[in-house]
Amino acid sequence: MILDIALLIVTMLFAGILGFAAHRSSICNVKAVVEIMTTRRAYLFASFGKSVLWSIVVTLALLFLLPSTGAAGGGLSLSALSLFGGFVCGLGMAINGSCAFATLSRLAEGDARMLVTLITLIAGAVGTTIALPYFNPTPPDSLPTPYDPSQGWVSILLIVLGLWAVWELVRLARTRGKAGPGVLRLSIAALLIGVANGFLFAFSGNWPYTATLIGGARNLASVGPAPSIALWSLFGALLFGMIVSAIQRGSFRLRARPRLSWLRNLFGGGLIGAGVVMIPGGNDVLLLHGIPNLSPHAAPAYVAMVLGIATVLICLHVSGRRSTSVDCGGDICRTV
């Protein structure tokens, strides 16, 4: 019992660190697509890739050192539904103006309309969970973990990524202090997010908050068990880390006056909720869980999600709607 409590405290600490890093670096898939469209650069997507690599490093290291933790999990088979769900989720994110992490980050800064997104996200997830068996009665196949320590390629992968991790740490140490006060470099954020997620997945399983919301939606629809108290605690710790970052940086400002533009969040949140059930998982699940564990459905669904985001942004551009510009350079990003 004492060990379980201690483990929960440690994992909540990692979730808080991840939330702090995600907020301070302003990571967002919508911003990543905007960066490509406005500057023809992809620094944000590169930082997402580094987070995936750090997560794999930790997962493989724990797999060899502590095999009893079950650090490496299985995946899901690729299906047309997961691709469609990814595209729908991307549409919702672009309409909402924020992806899963950025929605929580903006809520942590006092933007109350993000509550509308979360509420309709849950509603969309519940509705899709109830309706989905009528349209797609066969769930995706669960697959075993691809990481088998007895396979030589797994050891080689750990060695290669371990050497990359050492090189990256040395590089970061040599270039420390160049981002300016109150700004977290993308590479540092990728390190913190990837390492924290690796430990969280090893000891808490599929922990990202959209997975917890899906579990809650399935339980409300009477088709699955309720998420554990531990998973809800990690959700709270993630949000708390973002709130701490917002207050410490001085960006917290309560904005609770309803506006007509909140309809975008209402509609976008519903699409996100529907998409995360069909995939299953949001961008946080795909990046932090599916792709690092080589799940066949993860990378294609993520690409479909990016295409969904780009579709909305292109339509806005064609219609003459001015969008924000994201300029990344020097390992940091600025929204103009």
VOGU-3710 file (C-alpha; in Angstrom, 3 decimals, decimal comma):
1> mildialliv> 0,000/0,000/0,000  2,784/2,406/0,917  4,673/1,516/-2,252  1,546/2,122/-4,333  1,096/5,581/-2,785  4,764/6,402/-3,316  4,541/5,292/-6,948  1,435/7,428/-7,480  3,210/10,473/-6,035  6,237/9,926/-8,278
11> tmlfagilgf> 4,130/9,467/-11,411  2,079/12,562/-10,550  5,352/14,480/-10,272  6,339/13,318/-13,757  2,906/14,318/-15,089  3,303/17,755/-13,516  6,745/18,179/-15,093  5,337/17,169/-18,464  2,484/19,654/-18,103  4,894/22,443/-17,138
21> aahrssicnv> 7,131/21,710/-20,141  4,208/21,411/-22,573  2,791/24,766/-21,466  6,078/26,636/-21,270  7,156/25,563/-24,757  3,673/26,216/-26,237  3,669/22,960/-28,211  0,614/22,408/-30,391  -0,077/20,413/-33,547  -2,185/23,241/-34,960
31> kavveimttr> 0,741/25,633/-34,465  3,064/23,097/-36,086  0,936/23,074/-39,247  0,682/26,877/-39,173  4,483/27,087/-38,923  4,882/25,046/-42,105  2,248/27,078/-43,947  3,644/30,477/-42,916  7,413/29,933/-42,769  7,982/26,654/-44,669
41> raylfasfgk> 9,857/25,363/-41,599  9,014/22,462/-39,289  10,834/23,062/-36,000  7,745/22,146/-33,953  7,294/18,840/-35,736  11,009/18,180/-35,210  10,555/18,738/-31,471  7,647/16,266/-31,480  9,962/13,749/-33,142  12,571/14,278/-30,424
51> svlwsivvtl> 9,924/13,659/-27,744  9,117/10,350/-29,441  12,823/9,398/-29,498  13,309/10,264/-25,815  10,228/8,229/-24,944  11,586/5,216/-26,852  14,973/5,552/-25,112  13,340/5,443/-21,670  10,937/2,655/-22,678  13,723/0,407/-23,984
61> allfllpstg> 16,036/1,145/-21,054  13,299/0,210/-18,579  12,424/-2,846/-20,652  15,965/-4,176/-20,186  16,520/-2,963/-16,606  13,036/-3,559/-15,155  11,221/-6,019/-17,431  8,556/-6,593/-14,771  7,195/-3,079/-15,329  5,961/-4,036/-18,786
71> aaggglslsa> 7,497/-0,831/-20,130  6,749/-1,724/-23,744  3,099/-2,121/-24,644  1,323/-3,469/-27,675  -0,486/-1,611/-30,414  -3,569/-1,669/-32,613  -4,040/-2,720/-36,204  -4,456/-0,080/-38,901  -7,998/0,463/-40,172  -9,917/2,865/-42,372
81> lslfggfvcg> -11,785/3,967/-39,242  -8,590/5,085/-37,491  -7,604/7,123/-40,563  -11,053/8,712/-40,757  -10,973/9,364/-37,014  -7,583/11,047/-37,336  -8,880/13,329/-40,079  -12,028/14,212/-38,083  -9,924/14,870/-34,984  -7,667/17,181/-37,017
91> lgmaingsca> -10,682/19,094/-38,332  -11,889/19,553/-34,767  -8,507/20,742/-33,525  -8,192/23,353/-36,249  -11,764/24,591/-35,691  -11,128/24,684/-31,946  -7,808/26,455/-32,547  -5,909/24,083/-30,266  -4,934/20,446/-30,016  -5,336/18,336/-26,878
101> fatlsrlaeg> -2,291/19,662/-25,021  -2,825/23,260/-26,102  -6,488/23,110/-25,005  -5,376/22,269/-21,471  -2,602/24,879/-21,657  -5,066/27,615/-22,578  -7,448/26,471/-19,853  -4,543/26,688/-17,386  -4,055/30,318/-18,462  -7,673/31,128/-17,544
111> darmlvtlit> -9,304/30,786/-20,977  -12,704/29,466/-19,856  -13,907/28,685/-23,360  -11,585/25,684/-23,304  -14,017/24,201/-20,780  -16,572/24,239/-23,601  -14,100/22,242/-25,684  -13,574/19,647/-22,947  -17,308/19,317/-22,236  -18,243/18,829/-25,881
121> liagavgtti> -15,198/16,585/-26,364  -16,614/14,266/-23,704  -20,106/14,543/-25,231  -18,748/13,714/-28,689  -16,794/10,781/-27,277  -19,844/9,394/-25,464  -22,088/9,758/-28,524  -19,542/8,136/-30,827  -18,923/5,326/-28,352  -22,638/4,537/-28,305
131> alpyfnptpp> -23,099/4,813/-32,081  -19,868/3,200/-33,274  -20,825/-0,483/-32,740  -23,742/-0,020/-35,160  -21,408/1,159/-37,936  -18,219/-0,719/-37,074  -19,034/-3,691/-34,840  -15,506/-5,150/-35,064  -12,967/-3,364/-32,815  -9,338/-3,071/-33,992
141> dslptpydps> -7,067/-6,014/-33,264  -4,772/-5,675/-30,257  -1,202/-6,538/-31,199  1,728/-7,699/-29,029  4,621/-5,389/-28,267  7,197/-5,148/-31,061  9,985/-4,704/-28,499  11,293/-8,163/-27,611  14,583/-7,978/-25,644  15,643/-11,307/-27,132
151> qgwvsilliv> 15,663/-9,761/-30,612  19,008/-8,305/-31,646  17,512/-5,301/-33,407  15,969/-4,088/-30,135  19,407/-4,011/-28,476  20,902/-2,245/-31,488  18,092/0,320/-31,446  18,714/1,029/-27,756  22,447/1,489/-28,373  21,894/3,834/-31,327
161> lglwavwelv> 19,286/5,927/-29,528  21,390/5,882/-26,362  24,315/7,402/-28,277  21,951/10,001/-29,749  20,660/10,815/-26,250  24,199/11,373/-24,956  25,025/13,582/-27,950  21,816/15,574/-27,437  22,514/16,086/-23,715  26,037/17,328/-24,486
171> rlartrgkag> 24,673/19,672/-27,151  22,061/21,073/-24,794  24,645/21,582/-22,052  26,918/23,522/-24,429  24,108/25,807/-25,644  22,293/26,367/-22,331  20,942/29,778/-21,482  20,353/30,936/-25,069  16,556/30,973/-25,024  16,084/33,956/-22,718
181> pgvlrlsiaa> 14,307/34,254/-19,371  10,942/32,553/-18,963  11,269/30,640/-22,243  11,755/26,897/-22,491  13,682/25,744/-25,519  11,974/23,228/-27,784  14,783/20,692/-27,300  14,561/20,950/-23,503  10,772/20,588/-23,671  11,149/17,522/-25,903
191> lligvangfl> 13,588/16,012/-23,394  11,306/16,616/-20,402  8,149/15,464/-22,196  9,735/12,357/-23,699  11,512/11,187/-20,529  8,532/11,906/-18,266  6,197/10,103/-20,648  8,499/7,094/-20,847  8,349/6,628/-17,089  4,623/7,360/-16,943
201> fafsgnwpyt> 3,823/4,782/-19,581  6,031/2,175/-17,907  4,364/2,519/-14,521  0,866/3,797/-15,393  0,095/2,373/-18,826  -1,800/4,401/-21,432  -1,984/7,491/-19,245  -2,578/10,529/-21,608  -5,665/12,474/-20,636  -7,625/11,903/-23,854
211> atliggarnl> -7,285/8,149/-23,194  -8,677/8,767/-19,706  -11,560/10,778/-21,159  -12,265/7,980/-23,655  -12,344/5,521/-20,762  -14,743/7,788/-18,914  -16,924/8,088/-22,025  -17,019/4,324/-22,446  -18,023/3,965/-18,822  -20,801/6,549/-19,195
221> asvgpapsia> -21,999/4,618/-22,238  -21,931/1,408/-20,132  -19,440/-0,314/-22,445  -16,320/-0,266/-20,285  -14,883/0,168/-16,798  -14,282/3,589/-15,309  -10,697/4,919/-15,432  -8,803/4,429/-12,202  -8,346/7,142/-9,602  -4,640/7,062/-10,473
231> lwslfgallf> -5,321/8,037/-14,112  -7,605/10,900/-13,063  -4,871/11,972/-10,616  -2,354/12,111/-13,474  -4,821/14,227/-15,458  -5,037/16,616/-12,500  -1,259/16,699/-12,078  -0,775/17,446/-15,780  -3,183/20,386/-15,567  -1,619/21,562/-12,305
241> gmivsaiqrg> 1,830/21,645/-13,926  0,432/23,845/-16,693  -1,229/26,163/-14,163  2,034/26,518/-12,234  3,822/27,409/-15,469  1,157/29,986/-16,387  1,264/31,664/-12,972  5,062/31,608/-12,770  5,343/33,153/-16,258  2,624/35,694/-15,514
251> sfrlrarprl> 0,382/34,620/-18,392  -2,637/33,633/-16,269  -5,658/35,863/-16,942  -9,228/34,761/-16,358  -11,335/35,132/-19,493  -14,818/33,822/-18,783  -17,139/36,164/-20,660  -19,075/34,103/-23,241  -18,682/35,124/-26,866  -20,201/33,998/-30,134
261> swlrnlfggg> -16,786/32,613/-31,142  -17,197/29,962/-28,443  -19,405/28,105/-30,932  -16,174/27,114/-32,675  -15,015/25,442/-29,478  -18,374/23,739/-29,043  -18,281/22,277/-32,558  -14,544/21,617/-32,588  -14,622/19,843/-29,223  -17,365/17,517/-30,431
271> ligagvvmip> -15,342/16,566/-33,517  -12,237/15,969/-31,414  -14,219/13,701/-29,088  -15,608/11,712/-32,015  -12,168/11,434/-33,585  -10,358/10,227/-30,466  -12,855/7,371/-30,116  -12,516/6,297/-33,744  -8,693/6,394/-33,804  -8,674/5,582/-30,774
281> ggndvlllhg> -6,687/8,345/-29,037  -5,946/12,016/-29,561  -2,680/13,590/-30,656  -1,283/13,069/-27,146  -2,028/9,318/-27,243  -0,614/8,943/-30,762  2,585/10,896/-30,073  3,259/9,729/-26,525  1,938/6,188/-26,678  1,179/4,836/-30,150
291> ipnlsphaap> 4,134/6,020/-32,234  6,853/5,281/-29,606  5,470/1,741/-29,322  5,338/1,278/-33,105  1,582/0,720/-33,171  0,608/0,202/-36,850  -2,357/2,563/-36,559  -0,536/5,457/-34,892  1,643/7,130/-37,554  -0,972/6,910/-40,365
301> ayvamvlgia> -3,700/8,255/-38,058  -1,386/11,090/-37,013  -0,710/11,991/-40,659  -4,467/11,987/-41,291  -4,866/14,287/-38,285  -2,316/16,728/-39,696  -4,129/16,667/-43,051  -7,403/17,462/-41,253  -5,778/20,458/-39,553  -4,283/21,638/-42,852
311> tvliclhvsg> -7,641/21,317/-44,624  -9,335/23,760/-42,251  -6,413/26,201/-42,264  -6,269/26,202/-46,075  -10,018/26,846/-46,269  -9,649/29,762/-43,853  -6,796/31,170/-45,911  -8,738/30,856/-49,173  -11,733/32,590/-47,594  -9,532/35,528/-46,618
321> rrstsvdcgg> -9,441/34,809/-42,895  -6,133/35,989/-41,460  -4,486/33,413/-39,222  -1,679/33,808/-36,713  1,880/33,212/-37,830  4,223/30,907/-35,936  7,907/31,731/-36,280  10,358/29,208/-34,827  14,113/29,672/-34,728  16,941/29,402/-32,252
331> dicrtv> 15,152/26,451/-30,636  12,160/28,566/-29,564  8,833/29,499/-31,136  6,928/32,787/-31,220  3,326/33,370/-32,232  2,892/36,599/-34,211
//
